[in-house]
């Protein structure tokens, strides 16, 4: 499973509905599961982004579908980064020759 870090920012609508944010994150878990996407962790943050989530998915298409569905509700905008742990990155470096 590939791992992704999703940087999430509230839209104006999302800020107005901020009190529903925890419930929306729980709903997202249920919506993502049939898509093969799992929310490993979610953090509400102060700074450049409002929320940071760590997700796993079988492929890029699955994560893309999940974040488009999430953003489609109008409460958030997302930026997605694929993440590699130490062993995965070491394997990538091994390809350098």
N, C-alpha and C positions, 0 to 999 in steps of 0.2 A: 504494500500500500504506500502510495506517495503521501508525503506530509506537506501541508500548506499553512502558511501564516496569512490570515486575512485581517487587514487593517480596515476598520469600519468607522464611518463617520455618519452621525445623524443628519438627516435633512431637516428643514424647518418643521415638516410634519413629524419627524421622529422626535425632535426636541419637545414639541407640544404633547407628544404621547410618551414621554420618557418614563412615566410611572408604569407603563406596560412593558418596559424593556425586558425585564426578567421573564415574564410570561411569554413574550415573543421568542426569547432564546430557547425556552422549553419547547415551544411549538416547532421551531426550526429543527430541533433534534428529531422530532417525529416525522417531519416532512422530508428531511435529508436521508433518513435511514433507508427507505425503499430505493433511493438513488445510489445507495452504496457509500454515502458520505457520512462520516462520524465526526461529531464535535468532541474532540478530546478535552479541550479546555476553553473557557471564555472568561475574559477579564474586562471589566469596565475601567477605563483609564482616564487620567488627567494629563493633558498635554496636546500633542499634535493630532491624536486620534481619540475617538470616544470609546471604542471597544477594540480589543485584539482577541482573535479567536485562532485556535490551532485545530485544524481539521485534517482528517485522512480521507483519501479517496482512491479508488482503483486506477484512475486515469484522469488526465486533464479535462476530458469532455464531461466527466461526472462532476468535477468541482466547478467547471464553468456553468453547467446547468443549475447547480445548487446556488451559486452566488447570484446568478441572473434572477432566479426565482425569489431569493431573499430581497434583492434590490427592487424587484418588481412590485413589492408591497408599498413602496414609496417612503419608507421610514429611514432607509440607510443608503449610502453609497459605499462601495468596497474597492479595495486594492488587494490583489492576491499575489503572494510570493511563494514559490516552491521552496521548501526547506530540506536540507540534507543533514543527517546526524554525522558524527565523526567517521564512522565506518563507511557510510555512503560516500562521503566526500573523499575519503582516502581512496576508494575505488575509482572515483572520478579522476583523481590525481594520477592513479596508476595508468590511466589511458593516455597520459601525456608522453609516455615513452621514455 
